[in-house]
Amino acid sequence: MNSIDTLSRARILLGTASMNKLREARVIVFGVGGVGSWCVESLVRSGLRHITIVDDDSVCPSNVNRQLMATTETIGRVKVDAMRDHLLTINPEVKVEARHDRFTSTTASAFDLDSYDYVVDAIDSVADKMLLIAMATRSRARLFSSMGAARKLDPSRVKVAEFYKVSGCPLARALRDRFKRSGTRPGRKFKCVYSDELVPNLGESDARERANGSLMHITAIFGLTLAGLIIEDLHKKD
């Protein structure tokens, strides 16, 4: 415990046993953008001590509207480095492994998912996401996955459901179609954070820009919900 007790409010709610579980848990988060950055923030503020963050991108101006570590001062920095430095200001004792990398079919073997208790999927690429789901659900780790958070405005529409029960989310549908065409399925059931809202095209922008439009009040809720699923799961374990 730090000499300054920053976790007293969390301990009041969760109890010492659950706080110890959170302290010892090992979590890997793939993608520290609009969703993943908030998930990581919440976990560390709640007492997590061992976290690996994976992202191959650098902070750009369009990230500032929704990504936790993205500010006018961090533009151009590697995202995982900026995120690690921020996390250490919250708890200097947290063990952060910042991997400036991308999870793909080429790099997948470099990630030992069995060494983690939880895997958080907050990546955008459908192909990479499908591969991560397939591998994580066949590992000892428990997977929680973010579906599409773009083109959403209503925070009350953010929900949690098992992958095959997610409805109204184009990304989940695309993933299920890919699994079906490949003749495979995830190794076991897993929960997803999603929204069934699809905001119509607004403003003047091309199709690509419209598809990527997103706001912090939605992406942060996705990320915080993912963190909540991990904390809740640890709290319920014997």
C-alpha positions as a printed Julia matrix, in Angstrom:
238×3 Matrix{Float64}:
   0.0     0.0     0.0
   1.21    3.53   -0.7
   2.21    5.63    2.33
  -0.68    7.85    1.29
  -3.83    5.74    1.17
  -5.52    6.62   -2.13
  -7.76    3.54   -2.13
  -9.78    4.0     1.07
 -13.07    4.63   -0.73
 -12.6     1.58   -2.96
 -11.79   -0.57    0.08
 -14.93    0.59    1.89
 -17.02   -0.69   -1.01
 -15.14   -3.83   -2.07
 -13.51   -5.0     1.14
  -9.91   -6.04    1.77
 -10.19   -9.47    0.13
 -11.41   -8.08   -3.18
  -8.86   -5.28   -3.1
  -6.12   -7.88   -2.67
  -7.45   -9.8    -5.68
  -7.43   -6.62   -7.74
  -3.93   -5.8    -6.54
  -2.61   -9.19   -7.7
  -4.59   -9.55  -10.96
  -2.77   -9.32  -14.28
  -4.6    -7.53  -17.09
  -3.65   -6.86  -20.7
  -5.51   -4.19  -22.68
  -5.26   -4.16  -26.45
  -5.88   -0.63  -27.73
  -5.57    2.47  -25.53
  -7.7     4.82  -27.59
 -11.11    6.28  -26.82
 -12.27    3.09  -25.08
  -9.14    1.38  -23.81
  -7.54    4.44  -22.2
 -10.52    4.92  -19.87
 -10.61    1.23  -19.0
  -6.95    1.35  -17.99
  -7.46    4.56  -15.99
 -10.33    3.08  -13.99
  -8.51   -0.16  -13.22
  -5.4     1.58  -11.92
  -7.4     4.11   -9.88
  -9.29    1.15   -8.37
  -6.11   -0.61   -7.2
  -4.83   -2.77  -10.07
  -1.05   -3.1    -9.86
  -0.11   -5.21  -12.93
  -1.19   -4.02  -16.37
   0.09   -4.39  -19.92
  -1.05   -1.86  -22.51
  -0.69   -2.52  -26.23
  -1.05    0.01  -29.03
   1.09    0.85  -32.09
  -0.17    4.4   -32.6
   0.95    7.87  -31.57
  -1.25   10.69  -30.28
  -2.68   12.86  -33.05
  -4.9    15.97  -32.87
  -8.1    14.04  -33.61
  -7.53   11.92  -30.48
  -7.8    14.85  -28.07
 -11.61   14.9   -28.04
 -11.93   11.46  -26.42
  -8.67    9.72  -25.42
  -7.53   10.11  -21.85
  -3.79   10.65  -22.39
  -4.3    12.78  -25.53
  -3.75   16.49  -24.89
  -2.18   19.3   -26.85
   1.02   18.56  -24.92
   1.16   14.84  -25.83
   0.46   15.13  -29.58
   3.15   13.16  -31.39
   4.03   10.95  -28.41
   3.64    7.18  -28.53
   0.27    6.47  -26.93
   1.38    3.69  -24.6
   4.31    5.79  -23.36
   2.07    8.78  -22.63
  -0.44    6.5   -20.93
   2.23    4.8   -18.81
   3.61    8.13  -17.63
   0.11    9.27  -16.7
  -0.65    6.08  -14.77
   2.52    6.43  -12.73
   1.3     9.82  -11.5
  -1.74    8.02  -10.08
   0.26    5.23   -8.46
   4.06    5.22   -8.8
   4.1     1.57   -7.68
   1.92    0.23  -10.5
   3.74   -2.13  -12.85
   2.96   -0.92  -16.38
   4.3    -2.78  -19.39
   3.88   -0.43  -22.35
   4.11   -2.33  -25.63
   4.31   -0.15  -28.73
   2.96   -2.9   -30.94
  -0.13   -4.13  -32.74
  -1.89   -7.45  -32.31
  -2.06   -9.1   -35.74
  -1.63  -12.56  -37.22
   2.08  -11.74  -37.52
   2.59  -10.61  -33.91
   0.01  -12.75  -32.09
   2.51  -15.41  -31.03
   4.48  -12.78  -29.1
   1.62  -12.33  -26.63
   1.34  -14.96  -23.91
  -2.32  -14.59  -23.05
  -2.16  -17.49  -20.6
   0.01  -15.33  -18.34
  -2.9   -12.94  -17.74
  -6.1   -13.16  -15.73
  -8.03  -10.8   -18.02
  -7.79   -9.71  -21.64
  -9.53   -6.5   -22.73
 -10.2    -6.13  -26.45
 -10.49   -2.48  -27.46
  -9.1    -2.71  -31.0
 -10.82   -1.61  -34.19
  -9.61   -3.9   -36.98
 -12.2    -6.62  -37.61
  -9.59   -9.19  -38.65
  -7.33   -8.5   -35.66
 -10.3    -8.42  -33.31
 -11.54  -11.79  -34.56
  -8.11  -13.32  -34.05
  -7.79  -11.89  -30.53
 -11.25  -13.2   -29.62
 -10.37  -16.64  -30.95
  -7.09  -16.79  -29.04
  -8.28  -15.19  -25.79
 -11.3   -17.47  -25.49
  -8.96  -20.45  -25.74
  -6.56  -19.13  -23.11
  -6.83  -19.25  -19.32
  -7.63  -15.51  -19.28
 -11.16  -14.13  -19.23
 -12.01  -11.88  -22.16
 -14.11   -8.73  -22.17
 -14.58   -7.03  -25.55
 -15.67   -3.63  -26.82
 -17.89   -3.49  -29.86
 -18.3    -0.33  -31.95
 -18.42    2.96  -30.04
 -18.48    5.3   -33.06
 -21.62    7.12  -34.24
 -23.28    6.99  -30.82
 -24.8     9.84  -28.81
 -27.12    8.32  -26.21
 -25.24    6.99  -23.14
 -28.35    5.18  -21.92
 -28.07    2.82  -24.89
 -24.71    1.35  -23.79
 -25.26   -2.26  -22.72
 -23.52   -5.51  -21.83
 -24.35   -8.87  -23.39
 -22.81  -12.17  -24.39
 -21.27  -11.95  -27.88
 -23.98  -13.93  -29.66
 -26.74  -11.97  -27.92
 -25.46   -8.51  -28.93
 -28.07   -6.87  -31.16
 -28.09   -3.72  -33.24
 -24.29   -3.45  -33.46
 -22.81   -3.62  -36.99
 -19.36   -4.6   -35.67
 -20.69   -7.55  -33.68
 -22.69   -8.67  -36.7
 -19.62   -8.45  -38.95
 -17.58  -10.5   -36.48
 -20.25  -13.18  -36.17
 -20.5   -13.37  -39.97
 -16.73  -13.85  -40.22
 -16.77  -16.61  -37.64
 -19.61  -18.3   -39.47
 -17.85  -18.09  -42.84
 -14.67  -19.49  -41.31
 -16.56  -22.42  -39.83
 -15.3   -21.59  -36.33
 -16.59  -20.08  -33.12
 -14.98  -18.45  -30.1
 -13.6   -20.99  -27.64
 -16.13  -20.0   -24.98
 -18.72  -17.35  -24.22
 -17.59  -13.82  -23.4
 -19.25  -10.52  -22.56
 -19.24   -7.44  -24.79
 -19.92   -3.78  -24.2
 -21.97   -2.34  -27.04
 -24.66    0.15  -28.07
 -27.61   -0.57  -30.33
 -27.83    3.1   -31.32
 -26.78    4.21  -34.79
 -26.81    7.96  -35.24
 -27.78    9.06  -38.77
 -25.32   11.04  -40.83
 -25.07   14.57  -39.49
 -23.13   17.59  -40.69
 -20.93   17.87  -43.74
 -18.36   15.09  -44.02
 -17.48   12.22  -46.3
 -18.54    8.62  -45.64
 -15.27    7.66  -43.94
 -15.39   10.6   -41.56
 -19.02    9.88  -40.68
 -18.16    6.26  -39.86
 -15.42    7.36  -37.45
 -17.26   10.16  -35.66
 -17.16    9.62  -31.91
 -17.42   11.46  -28.59
 -15.8    10.96  -25.21
 -19.01   10.6   -23.22
 -19.7     7.38  -25.15
 -16.21    5.93  -25.59
 -15.4     6.57  -21.92
 -18.57    4.78  -20.81
 -17.54    1.79  -22.92
 -14.09    1.77  -21.3
 -15.34    2.3   -17.76
 -17.9    -0.47  -18.24
 -15.14   -2.87  -19.33
 -13.2    -2.0   -16.17
 -16.35   -2.53  -14.13
 -16.8    -6.01  -15.56
 -13.31   -6.99  -14.4
 -13.77   -5.49  -10.93
 -17.17   -7.14  -10.54
 -15.81  -10.5   -11.67
 -12.94  -10.34   -9.16
 -15.29   -9.25   -6.37
 -17.6   -12.22   -6.99
 -14.83  -14.84   -7.05
 -14.37  -17.02   -3.98
